Amino acid sequence: MFFKLLAASRIVILERIRTCISNFLYAVAQCCSITVNVNDRTIRPFKTLRDAIEIIEHDEQFTELHHLLLSSRVTYYACNKCRFSSNLLLSTSEDICIYEQDSDSSEIYGTPLLTSSDEILQCSNCNEKSKNLILPVFKQIHLKCPPILMCRLSNATLNTLTNFHVKLPDYLQNRYMYTSISAILIDGYNALSVVKLKDNSTFTSTPYAKPASISKSETNDIFHTARIVIVFLKQELCVNNDDRSSPPRPVSPLHQPTTVRPDKFVLNQPVTIQLIDKNTQMRFYCHVQNKQLGRSRTTTQEQDQRIVSLADQQTLATAQDIANQLKRERVNVSERTVRRRLNEAVAKYNKPISKPLLTEQHQERRLEWALTHQDMDWNEVIFSDETTICLNSVKGLVWNLPGKKKVVRTVKYPIKVNVWGCFSSKGFGRILCFRQNLDARFMCTIYKHGLLPAAYKQFGRDSTSWKLQEDNDPKHM
């Protein structure tokens, strides 16, 4: 928080070396080390990355830039109803996309920047029909990896950007290593800055051809005030199946992978095999045999789908509740079996997202408020809010093994700190920390020592045009 406040206090200095005109096309070209004719009057200012990618994909003068960012991939989706993926839930695309890390699987998936056509896909398991744009991604196979990859990050710093790299596999299981070379930093005012890591240069004004004379500390300030960071990574090498480094080789998008399955064979007795970890050189010994150990599976594929469906439809259902309901349907399964099937479906047992319900009256009031204030000048508004920070508090659920209980060390009376802050389009205000409970009387004290000094600093002591925007907490009334 301290670094963000420090960066916010220096934002006025940084704004002096920027221009109010931002052009995503020039920024993307500079990050890819492509020269664009800045004197071409047909190139208009592109305010969004989507507009810049659209002209790159359709204009012939940007063919080289288009080739560097183009990728071809096959995306497999998971059904929203049964949570399973089938060979029918897939789509093939060849375009420019931006990559992001999936929060659940930690895999890197590419999303087209331009809206692709809606495809109606049908699940072969439950015959559910859905559009591919609303289906979650199950996996992604690249037929052609892009020479330069765009990856979207948030809360990135110069140090993390320097050490950031990505491994992208193709359909031959070759892994392409990407290292970061440059980045576009977008702040809350949609102003752009281009940072190139090779020569540690920073470009702050369009057409991003001449680096700005700023220090490394000021570059770090730009990172702290950036809302979105788009990292450009260059393809360095290819690691094939034999784990040997080789230069990248071109892959034909029309070439389809073929799988050769060996003939089945039967082992008369268990065979001992030796596995060696190449990284640690540790040796492991295990036995391979044909006969499956343990008892056979107690549920069928239809019953597994029924378990996943019940867990998806019933918000507060536990594994025991699902097992009891299946017993009423004459399916005898235990709670442990239900949990195993949900784990196989990559289900997680954690807290649901808490969201207050909106009544019709709430919706009407919100619509009325939005229509009343749609023409308001929001540059003259100060926003404020308060929150409570508790230390040593325990949140979330844990999995306990049979016969064992996980213990989390806590204190009897955790420390609680209340924080109040405000901001406007002109910058951040003060942050006040206090321990006592907040009421209407103490709220007036906060306005006196926190709100008014920020308003005088940002709008002038004699200005009466600014307004305060708060929520409907009773102590604000």
N, C-alpha and C positions, 0 to 999 in steps of 0.2 A: 504494500500500500504506500509505503514511503517513497519508493521509486516512481510510482505512478503520479503521486502528488508533485514530486520534483520535476518530472517530465511535463506535467500540466502547467507548472509555473513558468516553464521556459518555452511554452508553445508560441507565445507572441514573437519571440526571437526567431523561431523556426519559420513562422508564417512570413517574415520579411523576405526570406530568400526563396519563397515559393511564389508561383504565379497562380492566379485563380483558375487557369485553364489546365485541365488534365486530359491527356489523350492516351487511352489504353493501347492503341495500335503502336505508337512510338515506344511505349514502355515494353510491350511484348517483344518488339523487334530488337530493342537494346539488350534485353535479357538473353535473347538467342544470338546476339552478336551479328545481326543482320542489318545492313545499311538501307535506310528508307529515304527516298528523295523528299526532304522537308520542304522544298519549294514547290511541290506539286499542289496546286490549289484545289484539285479534285478531292484531296484527302481532308475530310471534315473532322472536327473534334469528336472522338468516340468516348462518351461518358461512362460506358459500362464495358466490362470484359466480353459480355455476350455480343455486343455490337462489333467489337474488334474482331472476334473469331468469325463472325458472319462474313465480314469483308475478306478475311484471310482465306476462307474456304471457297469463295465464289469469284474473287478477282484474280486474274491470271498474273498480274505483276507481283503477287505475293506467293508464287508457286513454291519457291525455296523455303519460305517460312512455313507454308502449309505442309510440306514434306517432312519437316523436322518435328512437327507436333502431331502428325497423323498416326493413329493406331487402329488396328483391326482386332476385334475380340468377339468371343462368344460368351454371353452372360446367361447363367442358369439361375432361375428364380425358385423361391419356396412358396408353396401354396398358403394363402392366408387362412384357409379353413382347416386343413389337415396338417400343415407345417412340414409336408414332405415335398421333395423335389423329384421331378420326373423328366424324361427325355423330351416331353412336349413343352415344358416350361422353359424355353430358351429363345434367345434372339441374337442375331448376328448383326454387327454394325461396324462401320469403318468411318471414323470421323475424329474430330479433335475433342478431347474430353479432359476434365480435371479430376485428379485423384484425391481421395480422402481415405483415412484409416477408419475401418469399422470398429465401433466401440466394443462390440461383443467378441468378435473373432480376431481382432487386431490385424486383419488382412487389408491390403490396399486394393480398392475398387475404383474403377473409372466411371465417371458419369458424364454423358454428353453435355456440352455447354449450350448447344442449340436443341430446342425441343424436337425430339424424334417423333416419328409417327406412332400413334397408339396401335398396339397389336393386341388382339383378343387371344389370350392363351388359355388352354383348357388342361386342367390337371387330370392325369390318367388314373389317379388314385380315387378321388372323390367326384370327378367330372365338374369341378367348380370352374367357372369362366371368370377371368379377371383381366384387366388391362396390365400390360407389363410395366407401366409407369408407377403403379401403386404396389407392386409386389416386392418383397424384400429379396436382396441378392443372396443367393446360396453360395455360388462360386463364380469365378471369371477366368476364362482361358484365353490367352493372347495368341492370335495367329501372326500378328506383326507388332512387335514392341516399338514404341516411338523412340527416335534418336534423342529427343529432349522431352522430358516429362514435367508436367505442371502438377504441383501438389499443394493443396490448401491447408494452411496451418492457422492456429490461433494461439495467442500468448507466446509467440516465439521471440527469442533474443538473438543477438549477433553470434553469441557463443554456440547456442544450440543449432543455429543455421549452418555454422561452419562444420559441425560434426554430424550433420543430418545426412543419411543415405537411405536408399530404398533398393530392395531386391525384387525383381519382377520376373516371374516364370512364364515361359511360353508353352505351347502344346507338346513340345518335345522334352519337357522338363528341364530345359536349359534355363538357368537363372541369370538375368542380366543385372549387373550392378550399376546403380545410378548414384552419382555424387552431386551435391548442390554447387551451382556455379553463380547464381544470381537470384534476386527476389524482387517482387513488387510489394510495397507496403502501402496499404490503404487505410487512412485515418477516418475519424468520424465525419469529416467534412468532404469525404470522397477525393481528397488530395492525394496524389501519387508521389512516391519516391522509389527510385530504382537503386539497388545496392548490388554491386558486382564484387564477388569475393576474391577473384584472382588478383586484382590490383588494389583492393580495399577502397574503391571509389564509390561515391554516392551522387546520384543525379536527382535534383529536386524540382526542376522546371522543364516543361515541354520545350523542345522535342527530345529531351534527355540525351543530348549529344555532348554537352560540356559538363564535366563533373563540378560539383560545388565545392568551395573551399571551406569545409567544415571539419571539425575535429572528430575523433572517435567517440568522445563523450556525447557530442551532439547527435551522432549517428545512433548511439544507444538510446537517446531520448526519442528519436523517431520510432524505434522499435517499441518502446514502452507506450507511445501514444497510438500505435497502429491498431486498427480494429481487425483487419484481415491481413495475413501474409501469404502471398502466392510464391512458392519456391519453384525455381526452374532447376532441374537436375539433368545432367548429361550422362548418356550411356557410355560407360568406361570399358567394361569387359564382360565376357560371357563365360559362365562356369557351366560346363556340360555335365552329363551324367557321370563321367569318370572323375569329376572334381578336379579338372585341369583347366587352367586359365587359357583362353583363346580369344582372339579378336572377334567382335560381333560379326555375324554372318547374316546376309539378307534372307528373309523368310518369305516365301510366297503366300499371299493370303488365300489363294485358291487351293493350296495343298491341305488336304484333310488328314488328320492323324489316323494311323492304323494301329490296331492292337493285336499282337500275336500271342495267343494263349498256348502254353505248352500242354502236351498230353498229360492226362492224369496218371498217376502211378500209386501203387499201394505199398505201404511199409509193413512188413511182417512183424517187426518189433521196433521199439523206440530207438531213434538214432541221436547220438550226442553231437551237437554242432557248437562251434566256437564263433563268437561275435567279437569284433575289435572296434572300439571307438577311436576314430581317426584323430579326434581332437585331444583326448586324454590318454590314448594308448592303453586303456583298460580293457581287460579280457573278461568276457562273460560266457558261461557255459549253460546250455539249456537242452532239453530233449524235444524231439519232434516225432509225433506219431499220428496215425490216421484216426484212431478212436477218440471221440470227444469225451473229455472228463466231465463228471457231474451229471445231474439229471437233465432230462430234455426240457425244452422250453414249454412253459405252462400256458402261454397265450398264443393266439393266432395273430396274423397280420391285421385282420379286421378288428380284433379286440384291442390291439395296440393303438390303432387309429381312434377307437372309441375312448380310450383313456386320455389321449392327447386332446380330443375334442371336448371332453368333459372339463378338463383343466382349463381350456381356453374359454369356454362359455361361462363357467361358474367362477366368479372373481375370487370369492373367499373360500373356495373348496380346498380342503386339505387332502393329503393322500389317503387318510382313513375314510373321509367322506366319499371319495371316489370309489374306494374298495367296497364300502357299504352299498352304494348305489348299484355297482356291478353285481353284487350278490343278490340284490332284488331283481336283477335282470337274468338270474340263474348263471352268472359267470363267477366262479369261485376263485378269487385272487386275494392275495394278502397285501397289506400296506406296503411291505418292502418291494413286492413285485411292481406295484403302481409307481413307486419312486424310481425303480430301475428303468421302467419304460419312459418316464418323463425325462430322466437323465439321458437316455438314448436320443430323445428328441431335442436335446440341448435346452431343456427348460431349467430355469433357475428359481430357487425358492428365496425370494427377498420381498422387501416392502413394496406395496403398490404406490403409484404416484397419487398424491393427495391433491384433489382439485375440487374447489367449492362448486356446488350446483348453481346454475343460473335459472331463476324463475322467469316467467314471461314479463313480470314487472321489472326485473333487473334488465332484461334485454331491451324493453321499451325505454327505460331510463338511459341506458347506455347509447342507444340510437339517437334519442332526443339530445343528449349532451354532445354527441359527435356532430350532429347537424347544426347545433347552435354555435359551436366553436370551430367549424371548418374553415372560416375565413379569418381566424385569429392569427396575429403575428407572433409565432412561437419564439422568435428571437428575443422577445421582451418578457419571457416567462422564466421564472426560477422554479426548479423542481426540488423537492426535499422529501426525505423519508428517514425512518429510524429502524434499527434492527437490534437484536440481542445476540451476543456471542457467549456461548457456554463452553468452558474448558472441562476436560475430563468427563465428557458425557458419552454414553454408550448408545449407539444407534445401529440398527440393522439386526439381522439374524445370523446365526452360525449353525453349521452342521456338526452334530455331536456323534462320535462313534459309540457303538454299544459298550456300556460299562465305563465310559469316560465322560467327563464333563469339562468343557473348556471354561477357564476362569479368566475374567478380564478385571484387572486391578482398577478400582475407582475410588473416589473420595466421597464421603458422606454428604458434604455440602459443596457442590462444585462452584467454582468462581464464575460469576456472571458479570458481563460488561455490556452496557448499553451504548450504542454509537448512533449519532445523528450527523447527517451531511446534506449538502445542497450543491446544485450545479445549474448552469444555463448554457446557452450556445456560445457564450463569451468565455467560459472556463469553469473551473471548479471553485467551490467556496470552502469554508472552514469545515473541519471535522471535530466534533465535540464528543468526548467520552465521559460517561458518568455511571455511577453505581446505583443511585437511588431509583425508585420507581417513577415512571413518567406520568404526570398528570397535567391538567390544564394550566395550573399556576406555574409549574416548572417549565412548561412549554413556552410561556411568555418570556422566561429568563433565557431560553435557548434562542428565541427570536431576537432578543436584545443583543446577545453576545455572539451569535453565530450568523443569523440571517441578515440583519441590517448591515453589519460591516461588509458582507459579501455583496449585497445589493449596492451599497455606496461605491465600492471598488469597481464593480462591473458597469453600472449604469450612471454613476455620478450621484453626489449627495443631494443635489437639488432635483433629481429626476423623480417624477411620480408616475411614469408610464409603465413601469414594470409590474408584473403580477406574480402571485405565488400560487403554485399548483401542488395540492396535497391529496391524499386519499380521504376516505370517509370515516377515518378513526374519530370516535366521539371527542377525544381530547383536542382535536384540531378545530372543533366548532367554536 
